[in-house]
Amino acid sequence: RPLVTRAPAQLPLLTWTVPELVRRVGANVVAVRRNTSKDTYRSGFKYDFERVKFEDYIANLQAQNPKGRSSYLAAQNLYQVFPQLADDIDVRPSAAAGASRLPLV
């Protein structure tokens, strides 16, 4: 099932699925917030981050294990973390027009 449902029709990101993203960028390292169910996190006192492969983060979510249930993907610059997807999210009408990319974080 597609992950993105609203975007300009010509963008390939409309076809992204979890298995496809794991195949394409699973080995990329991402920042994940951990222990989000703890009071110290909820009160803003302490944030735990971990850098993991995207495929490991997804595996934890799919397994619904404790690590998956108490973590989420932190804000990322998609162009830096997933450079393989840059062509899928480039919304410029044309490079020659000088328009900038959509600022996704």
Rosetta blueprint (number, residue, H / E / L):
1 R L
2 P L
3 L L
4 V L
5 T L
6 R L
7 A L
8 P L
9 A L
10 Q L
11 L L
12 P H
13 L H
14 L H
15 T H
16 W L
17 T L
18 V H
19 P H
20 E H
21 L H
22 V H
23 R H
24 R H
25 V H
26 G L
27 A L
28 N L
29 V E
30 V E
31 A E
32 V E
33 R E
34 R E
35 N L
36 T L
37 S L
38 K L
39 D H
40 T H
41 Y H
42 R H
43 S L
44 G L
45 F L
46 K L
47 Y L
48 D E
49 F E
50 E E
51 R E
52 V E
53 K E
54 F H
55 E H
56 D H
57 Y H
58 I H
59 A H
60 N H
61 L H
62 Q H
63 A H
64 Q L
65 N L
66 P H
67 K H
68 G H
69 R H
70 S L
71 S E
72 Y E
73 L E
74 A L
75 A L
76 Q L
77 N L
78 L H
79 Y H
80 Q H
81 V H
82 F L
83 P H
84 Q H
85 L H
86 A H
87 D H
88 D H
89 I H
90 D L
91 V L
92 R L
93 P L
94 S L
95 A H
96 A H
97 A H
98 G L
99 A L
100 S L
101 R L
102 L L
103 P L
104 L L
105 V L
